Amino acid sequence: MAHRLTLLLSSPRVAPGLLTRDAWDVLASAAAVLARDEDEAQAVAVAESGMPVAHVGAEPPASLARLLADRAEQGEVVWLGSADGDPGLTDALAAEVSRRSDPPEVEVLVGSWDVPGARLLDLVAVMDRLRTPGVCPWYAEQTHESLLPYLIEEAYEVVEAIESGDRAHMLEELGDLLFQVAFHARVAAEDPAAPFDVDDVAAALVDKLVRRNPHVFSDVEAETAEDVTANWEAIKAQEKPHRDSPLDGIPAGLPALARADKVLSRLERAGAGQVAAEATAGEDVGAQLLALVARARAAGVDAEAALRATLREVEAQVRADGA
């Protein structure tokens, strides 16, 4: 008789029951399949497949290790890993097996892995918990409007992190920006008039990306980056026929230099370069600033980024001088 204990690990972010063939083979040949609680999703899926699952309840790691080792002496046993990863169990098993004269063989079998993007499910779950009534008064009282300053701030912090070249900082700030998206989607899901959730946000984005990139998802040809941009703008124009001006849709809240760059770009594409030339010909400060943005565009320089870089140099020098 085989004395083997198999720890079957699976991702809680993958639908229960989606296991490898090796995992199902081990389950089918086991003398006993054990799990902690009867409501463990993986245990429910295995039981629904026709394999009996015994539930041992909440046991401390040392007690659970001893129980599993004892049962393995009677035949092949499979432990369905709990969603929390059974903290402390592997160490307790190592200690239990090492003190036995004839210990069972212990095997760890991974039955399913996280797919790319699976941790986004954790973000949704955390956001749901934070927003649950009675959990946290601050999260409960937030609205789309109250969150706007944080959204803007986090976007700028992402820019700063990217320009700093600090990868750890970039990772953190991108996470903060992603959290703002998840937060707004969670608030939107509660709107009684026109609710939508994070899945709707993702679905709309996917549809847009597929629609606006026919050179990737269809049979349209685009050999250069300029071709891709032209296709994107043409499709965008078809989607938004209500826009009367090439300047429609430029956010008024953009920083002035960034907005100037966007306006000049739109005018160029619309064949209204003469308007831009006239606007930059004046002697007032505004016209001169716009002319500088035009010069930066011609040189392939982002005026807003260039000014930020210069300001960082000034700030660094001031700090170094102790001023």
C-alpha positions as CSV (number, residue, x, y, z in Angstrom):
1,M,0.0,0.0,0.0
2,A,1.3,3.4,-1.0
3,H,1.8,5.8,1.9
4,R,1.7,9.2,0.1
5,L,0.4,12.6,1.0
6,T,-0.2,14.9,-1.9
7,L,-0.7,18.6,-1.3
8,L,-2.8,19.8,-4.2
9,L,-2.3,23.5,-4.7
10,S,-4.4,25.6,-7.0
11,S,-4.9,29.3,-7.7
12,P,-7.9,30.9,-6.0
13,R,-8.1,33.2,-9.0
14,V,-8.9,30.4,-11.4
15,A,-12.4,28.9,-11.6
16,P,-12.6,25.9,-9.2
17,G,-12.4,22.6,-10.9
18,L,-10.1,23.8,-13.7
19,L,-7.3,21.5,-12.8
20,T,-4.5,19.8,-14.7
21,R,-5.0,16.2,-15.9
22,D,-2.3,15.1,-13.4
23,A,-4.3,16.7,-10.6
24,W,-7.5,14.9,-11.6
25,D,-5.6,11.6,-11.9
26,V,-4.2,11.9,-8.4
27,L,-7.6,12.8,-7.0
28,A,-9.1,9.8,-8.8
29,S,-6.6,7.3,-7.3
30,A,-6.6,8.7,-3.8
31,A,-8.0,6.7,-0.9
32,A,-9.1,9.9,0.7
33,V,-9.5,13.6,-0.3
34,L,-9.4,16.0,2.6
35,A,-10.1,19.7,2.8
36,R,-10.5,22.3,5.6
37,D,-14.1,23.6,5.2
38,E,-17.1,22.4,3.3
39,D,-17.5,25.8,1.6
40,E,-13.9,25.8,0.1
41,A,-14.5,26.4,-3.6
42,Q,-12.1,23.8,-4.8
43,A,-13.5,21.2,-2.4
44,V,-17.0,21.9,-3.6
45,A,-15.9,21.5,-7.3
46,V,-14.2,18.1,-6.5
47,A,-17.2,16.9,-4.6
48,E,-19.6,17.9,-7.4
49,S,-17.4,15.8,-9.8
50,G,-18.4,12.7,-7.8
51,M,-15.4,12.4,-5.6
52,P,-16.1,12.4,-1.8
53,V,-14.3,15.1,0.2
54,A,-13.9,14.9,4.0
55,H,-13.7,18.2,5.9
56,V,-11.4,18.4,8.9
57,G,-12.3,21.9,10.0
58,A,-10.0,24.6,11.3
59,E,-6.9,22.9,12.8
60,P,-3.7,24.5,13.9
61,P,-0.8,23.7,11.5
62,A,0.8,21.2,13.8
63,S,-2.4,19.3,14.5
64,L,-3.3,19.4,10.8
65,A,0.1,18.0,9.8
66,R,-0.2,15.2,12.3
67,L,-3.7,14.3,11.1
68,L,-2.6,14.3,7.4
69,A,0.4,12.1,8.2
70,D,-1.7,9.7,10.1
71,R,-4.3,9.4,7.3
72,A,-1.5,8.9,4.8
73,E,-0.4,5.8,6.7
74,Q,-3.7,4.2,5.6
75,G,-3.3,4.9,1.9
76,E,-2.9,7.7,-0.6
77,V,-4.3,11.0,0.7
78,V,-4.8,14.3,-1.2
79,W,-5.1,17.6,0.7
80,L,-6.9,20.3,-1.2
81,G,-5.0,23.4,-0.4
82,S,-7.1,26.2,1.1
83,A,-7.6,29.5,-0.5
84,D,-5.4,31.2,2.1
85,G,-2.5,28.9,1.3
86,D,-2.6,27.1,4.6
87,P,0.0,29.2,6.4
88,G,2.5,27.2,8.5
89,L,1.4,23.8,7.1
90,T,4.5,23.0,5.1
91,D,6.8,23.8,8.0
92,A,4.6,21.7,10.3
93,L,4.6,18.8,7.9
94,A,8.4,18.9,7.6
95,A,8.7,18.7,11.3
96,E,6.1,15.9,11.6
97,V,7.6,13.8,8.8
98,S,11.2,14.2,10.2
99,R,10.2,12.8,13.6
100,R,8.5,9.6,12.2
101,S,10.5,6.4,11.7
102,D,8.4,5.4,8.6
103,P,7.0,8.7,7.3
104,P,4.7,8.9,4.3
105,E,6.0,10.4,1.1
106,V,4.9,14.0,0.7
107,E,4.4,15.5,-2.7
108,V,3.4,19.0,-3.7
109,L,1.3,19.1,-6.9
110,V,0.3,22.4,-8.6
111,G,-3.1,21.9,-10.1
112,S,-3.6,25.3,-11.6
113,W,-1.6,28.5,-12.0
114,D,-2.6,32.2,-12.1
115,V,-3.1,33.5,-15.6
116,P,-1.7,36.9,-16.6
117,G,-3.8,39.6,-15.1
118,A,-5.2,37.3,-12.4
119,R,-4.1,39.6,-9.6
120,L,-6.6,42.2,-10.9
121,L,-9.3,40.0,-9.4
122,D,-7.6,40.6,-6.0
123,L,-7.8,44.3,-6.6
124,V,-11.6,44.0,-7.3
125,A,-12.1,42.0,-4.2
126,V,-10.2,44.4,-2.0
127,M,-12.1,47.4,-3.5
128,D,-15.4,45.6,-2.9
129,R,-14.3,45.1,0.7
130,L,-13.3,48.7,1.3
131,R,-16.5,50.0,-0.2
132,T,-18.8,47.5,1.7
133,P,-21.2,49.5,3.9
134,G,-20.2,49.7,7.5
135,V,-16.5,48.8,6.9
136,C,-14.8,52.2,6.4
137,P,-16.6,55.5,6.6
138,W,-14.0,57.3,4.4
139,Y,-14.3,54.9,1.5
140,A,-18.1,54.8,1.9
141,E,-18.6,58.5,1.5
142,Q,-16.4,59.0,-1.6
143,T,-17.9,60.0,-5.0
144,H,-16.6,60.4,-8.5
145,E,-16.3,64.2,-7.8
146,S,-14.5,63.8,-4.4
147,L,-12.0,61.4,-6.0
148,L,-11.1,63.7,-8.9
149,P,-8.2,65.5,-7.0
150,Y,-6.6,62.1,-6.3
151,L,-7.0,60.9,-9.9
152,I,-5.2,64.0,-11.2
153,E,-2.5,63.8,-8.5
154,E,-1.8,60.1,-9.1
155,A,-1.6,60.7,-12.9
156,Y,1.1,63.4,-12.3
157,E,2.9,61.1,-9.8
158,V,3.1,58.4,-12.5
159,V,4.7,61.0,-14.9
160,E,7.2,62.0,-12.2
161,A,8.0,58.3,-11.5
162,I,8.6,57.5,-15.2
163,E,10.8,60.5,-15.7
164,S,12.8,59.7,-12.6
165,G,13.8,56.3,-14.0
166,D,13.0,54.7,-10.6
167,R,11.4,51.4,-11.6
168,A,10.2,50.6,-8.0
169,H,8.6,54.1,-7.8
170,M,7.0,53.6,-11.2
171,L,5.5,50.3,-10.2
172,E,4.0,51.8,-7.0
173,E,2.6,54.9,-8.7
174,L,1.1,52.9,-11.6
175,G,-0.6,50.8,-8.9
176,D,-2.0,53.9,-7.3
177,L,-3.4,55.1,-10.6
178,L,-4.9,51.7,-11.3
179,F,-6.5,51.8,-7.8
180,Q,-8.2,55.1,-8.9
181,V,-9.7,53.3,-11.9
182,A,-11.0,50.4,-9.8
183,F,-12.4,52.9,-7.2
184,H,-14.3,54.9,-9.8
185,A,-15.6,51.6,-11.3
186,R,-16.8,50.4,-7.9
187,V,-18.6,53.7,-7.2
188,A,-20.2,53.6,-10.7
189,A,-21.5,50.1,-10.0
190,E,-23.7,51.5,-7.2
191,D,-25.3,54.2,-9.4
192,P,-29.0,53.3,-9.6
193,A,-29.6,55.2,-12.8
194,A,-26.8,54.1,-15.1
195,P,-24.6,51.6,-13.3
196,F,-21.4,50.0,-14.8
197,D,-18.6,48.1,-13.2
198,V,-14.9,47.3,-13.8
199,D,-15.8,44.6,-16.3
200,D,-17.8,47.1,-18.4
201,V,-14.9,49.4,-18.3
202,A,-12.5,46.7,-19.5
203,A,-15.0,45.5,-22.1
204,A,-15.4,49.0,-23.6
205,L,-11.6,49.4,-23.7
206,V,-11.1,46.1,-25.4
207,D,-13.7,46.8,-28.0
208,K,-12.1,50.2,-28.7
209,L,-8.6,48.8,-29.0
210,V,-9.8,46.1,-31.4
211,R,-11.9,48.5,-33.4
212,R,-9.1,51.2,-33.7
213,N,-6.3,48.7,-34.6
214,P,-7.7,47.0,-37.7
215,H,-4.1,46.4,-38.9
216,V,-3.7,44.0,-35.9
217,F,-7.2,42.5,-35.6
218,S,-8.4,42.8,-39.2
219,D,-7.0,43.0,-42.7
220,V,-6.1,46.7,-42.9
221,E,-2.5,47.4,-43.7
222,A,-0.3,49.8,-41.8
223,E,3.4,49.7,-42.4
224,T,4.5,52.6,-40.3
225,A,3.7,54.2,-37.0
226,E,2.3,57.2,-39.0
227,D,-0.1,54.8,-40.9
228,V,-1.3,53.5,-37.5
229,T,-1.9,57.0,-36.2
230,A,-3.8,58.0,-39.4
231,N,-6.0,54.9,-39.2
232,W,-6.7,55.6,-35.5
233,E,-7.7,59.2,-36.2
234,A,-9.9,58.3,-39.2
235,I,-11.7,55.7,-37.2
236,K,-12.0,58.0,-34.2
237,A,-13.6,60.7,-36.5
238,Q,-16.2,58.2,-37.7
239,E,-17.0,57.2,-34.1
240,K,-17.4,60.9,-33.1
241,P,-19.2,62.6,-36.0
242,H,-20.8,65.1,-33.6
243,R,-17.5,66.9,-33.2
244,D,-17.6,70.1,-35.2
245,S,-14.0,71.3,-34.6
246,P,-10.7,69.5,-34.7
247,L,-10.1,71.0,-31.2
248,D,-13.2,69.3,-29.7
249,G,-12.3,66.7,-27.0
250,I,-9.1,68.4,-25.8
251,P,-9.4,68.5,-22.0
252,A,-9.5,72.1,-20.7
253,G,-7.7,71.0,-17.6
254,L,-4.5,70.0,-19.3
255,P,-1.4,72.0,-18.3
256,A,-1.1,74.9,-20.6
257,L,2.0,73.7,-22.4
258,A,0.6,70.2,-22.9
259,R,-2.7,71.7,-24.1
260,A,-0.8,74.0,-26.5
261,D,1.0,71.0,-28.0
262,K,-2.3,69.2,-28.4
263,V,-3.9,72.2,-30.1
264,L,-1.0,72.6,-32.5
265,S,-1.1,68.9,-33.3
266,R,-4.8,69.0,-34.1
267,L,-4.5,72.1,-36.2
268,E,-1.7,70.5,-38.3
269,R,-3.7,67.3,-38.9
270,A,-6.7,69.4,-39.9
271,G,-4.7,71.4,-42.4
272,A,-5.1,74.6,-40.4
273,G,-1.4,75.4,-40.0
274,Q,-2.1,79.0,-41.1
275,V,-4.2,79.5,-38.0
276,A,-1.3,78.3,-35.8
277,A,1.2,80.4,-37.7
278,E,-0.9,83.5,-37.1
279,A,-1.3,82.7,-33.4
280,T,2.4,82.4,-32.8
281,A,3.3,85.6,-34.7
282,G,2.2,88.0,-31.9
283,E,4.5,89.8,-29.6
284,D,2.6,89.2,-26.4
285,V,3.8,86.5,-23.9
286,G,1.1,84.0,-24.8
287,A,2.0,84.1,-28.5
288,Q,5.7,83.8,-27.7
289,L,5.0,80.8,-25.4
290,L,2.9,79.2,-28.1
291,A,5.7,79.8,-30.6
292,L,8.2,78.0,-28.3
293,V,5.8,75.0,-28.1
294,A,5.7,75.1,-32.0
295,R,9.5,75.1,-32.1
296,A,9.7,72.2,-29.6
297,R,7.2,70.2,-31.7
298,A,9.3,70.8,-34.8
299,A,12.3,69.6,-33.0
300,G,10.5,66.5,-31.7
301,V,10.6,67.8,-28.1
302,D,7.8,67.6,-25.5
303,A,7.6,71.1,-24.2
304,E,5.9,70.1,-21.0
305,A,8.4,67.4,-20.3
306,A,11.3,69.7,-21.2
307,L,10.2,72.3,-18.7
308,R,9.7,69.7,-16.0
309,A,13.2,68.4,-16.6
310,T,14.7,72.0,-16.3
311,L,12.7,72.6,-13.1
312,R,14.1,69.4,-11.6
313,E,17.6,70.6,-12.3
314,V,16.9,74.0,-10.7
315,E,15.3,72.3,-7.6
316,A,18.3,69.9,-7.3
317,Q,20.7,72.8,-7.5
318,V,18.8,74.8,-4.9
319,R,18.8,71.8,-2.5
320,A,22.5,71.1,-3.1
321,D,23.3,74.8,-2.3
322,G,21.3,74.5,0.9
323,A,19.1,77.4,0.0
